[in-house]
C-alpha cells in the first residue's frame, strides 16, 4: 500500500524553478550511470514534474523522471498527457519506480508541510532508503509563486545542508522564509532554537547591507551573505550560487536543538 496521505495537491507553472535549479547542479545527478529522478507528491496536475524533466535534460539529456502521487485520479490524469522521459506511478514515500530502480534524486516539495512534525524523520528515512548510493533527497517548501523557498538536502544516511532561496528584487526581509521553512524547522522558529537565531542574524545582516542596495538588490544580497559569514554562520558555496538569491549552511547549523 502507498505510504502517506492525500494532500491538497496545489501546484502551478514555474513554481519549483528554484529547487529544480539546485537539483540540476547536484554532482550525483551528473555522475550517475542511471539518471532516474523521482518527484514525490507532484499534486493535482503534473506540471512541475514535466518542468523538472525539461530542466534536468539540459544537463543530463538521458534523464528519466517518475512522478509519484498517492491519489489514483491524479495519476490517471497525468498519464493521459505523458511524454518521453517521464512516467507517472501510484505511490507515496516508498517511491515506486520503473523496474524497482533506485532514483539518484528524490524531490519531495510542499508535501511534508501538510503532515505533523512527528512524521518528518520517518518519512525522510523511507525515501532515503530508496536512493542510489550517493544520491540525494531534496525536501522543502515554497510559496505559491515560487519566490520564497527553502529545503533540506539529504543523502541516504543523513541531512547535510539547509538552503534558503529568495527573489531579492523586491525583498523586504529574509525572514519572510519563516512561513515557508521545511516541516522539520517551521515550528522551531522560537527563542532558543538555532533556526530562530539564524533568521534574526539574516535580517540584521540584510539591514546592515542596505547601503549596497544603491548598486542593486543582488549586490545587497551578496553583502548580506558575507555578513552572515562574518557573524559566524558556516555559509557554503560562493558568489556563483549566492547571486541566485541562495544561502546554504550545513544542516547542523540550524537543526532542532
N, C-alpha and C positions, 0 to 999 in steps of 0.2 A: 504494500500500500504506500502511496506517496506520503512523505513526511512533511507536515506543515499544515497551514491553514489558508483558506481562500482569503486574499486581501482585496483592497478596494480596486486595484488594477489601474490606478491613474497613470497616464503616460502622455507623451507629447513629442512632437518633432523636435529634434536637436536638443532635447533635454539633458542627455547624458554625454554631451560632447566633451566636457572637461575630463571626466573619468576615462572616456574612450581614448583620449589623447595620452593619458597616463599609461593605459594598458598597451597601447601601440609602442611605447618606449621600453616596455619591460624586457630585460635581457632573455628571460625564459622563453618568451614568445619567439624571439628572433633565432634562438639556438636550437629549439626543439626539432626532432625529426618527425613529430606528429602534431602539427599545429591545430589542435582541436580546442575550441573555446566554448564554454557553456555560459549561458545567460539565464540565471535562475530567477523566476518571478518577473517575466517581462511585462506582464499586465494585460489589460483588456484588448490591446492591439499589438501587433508585432513590430511596430515602428522602430523602437530602439534596438531590437535585435538585428533588423535589416541594416540599420545605420552602423551598428557595431561591425558587422561583416564588411561593409564598404570601407570603413575607416581602417580596419586592420589589414585589408587586402592591399593597401598602399605600401605596407612594409613587409607583408607576407602574402603574396598573391595566391598561395595554396592554402590559406587559412580556411577552416570549416567552423561554422558557428551553429550550435544547437540551442534553441530557445526552449526553456522548460517552464511549464505552467501547471498548477495543480487543479485548475478549473477546466474540465473537458471541452466546454463550449469555446473557450479561448483558443485551445489547441486546434480545434476543428476550423475555426475562423482563420488562424494563421496558416494552416496547411493548405487552405484554398488559394493562397497567394504567395507560395514559397518560390524560391529561385535557386539557381546553382550555388552551392557552397553554404546553404542554410537549410536546416531541418528543425522541426518542432516536435516536442515529445511531452507526454503527460507525466508529471512527476513533481517532486519537491526538493528538499535539501539533500536527498540521497543522490540527486544529479544523474539520472539515467541518460546514457549516451549511446550512439550507434555502436553496435557490437561490443558494448561494455568498455569501450576505450576510456582511458583516463584523460581528462582535459588538462592542458597546460595552464589555462587560466579559467577561473570561475568568477564571473561578475554577479553580485547579488546586491542590487541597488533599490532603495526605497521599499525593502521587504521587511527586514527585521525591525524597522521603525514602527511597524504595526503589531509587534509582539511585546510581551513582557521582557523586562531586562533579564530576568532569570533564565530566559530561553537562549540568550546570545551565545554563551560558551558552548553549549551542546550543539547548537546549530552550526557554529563555526567548525566544531570537530567533525561533524558528519560530512561537511563539504571538504574540509582539509583531507580527510581520509580518501577522497576521490581523486585528488590531484596526482599528476605525474610527479616523480621526484624532482625537486627544484621548482615546481610550479607555484602559482600564486592565486590566492583568493583575495578579491578586492570587494570589500563590503562597506557600504556607506549610504549617504542620504544627500539629496539636493532639493532645492525649491522647484516650483512648477515650471519655471523657465530656464533652469539650469545655471543661473548666475551665482548661486550660493551653494557650495558643495563641500563635503568632507568625507574622508574614507580611511579605512584601515586596510593595510596590505599585509597579508599573512602568507607564509609558506606552509608546507604540510605539517610543520611542528608547532609554530607559534606566530603571534603577531609581531611584525617588525617595524612598521612605520605608520605614522598618522599624518595625513595631508589635509590642508585647507586650500581650497581653490575658489577665488572670488573674482568677479568682474570689477576691476578697480576704477573704471572710468567715472562711475558715479557713487563710489563707496563713501559712506559716512563713517562707519566704524567697523573694523574687522570682526568685532564680537557679534555682528549680525549672524555669524555662523553658529552661534549658540543654539538657535532654533533648528538647525539642520545638522547637529552632531550625530555621529553614529549612535545606535541604541546603547552601546556599551559605555558611552560618555554622557549622553544627553541629560541624565538625571544626576550627574556628578558635578555639574557646574554650580557648586556651592563652596563656601569658605572651607578651607582645609583639604580640598581636592586639588590635584596637580592641574587638571584642565582649567579649573577656575583661575588659578594663578597665571596660567598660560594666556588666557583671554584678557585678563587685566593688563598684563605686560604688552600684549598685542595692541590694545587700544592706546596705551601710553606711548609705545614706540611710533604708532601712526600719528599721534598728536605732535610728538617731537619732530617728526619728519615733515610737518606741514609746510615749512618754507620751501621744500623741494618741489611742492606742487606747482610752483611757478614754471618748472620745466616739464610738467605733465604728470599725470597720476602714476604712470609706470615708474618714473624716477622716484616719486614719493614712496611707492611700494617697495622698491629695491632698498631704499634707505631704511624703511621700516624693518625689513628682514635683517639688514645689518644691525639695526638697533636691537632686535631680539637676540641676535648672537652676542652682542655686547652685554646684554642683561644676563647672559649665562645659559641661554637655551641652546641645545646642541643641534642647530639648524643644519639640514642636509643639503646636498647638491650645490648648485651655483647659479650664476645670473641667467644662464640659458633657461632654467626652469622657473626661476623667480619672476622673470619677465612675463610669464604666462599668468601671473596672479596666484602662484602657488607658494606654499610654505610647508615643508615637511620636517618632522622631527622623529627620532626613534620613539616607538610605542612606549617604552619605559618612561619617557619624559612626561607623559600625560595619563598613563594607565591609572585606573582607580586605585586609591590608597588601600 
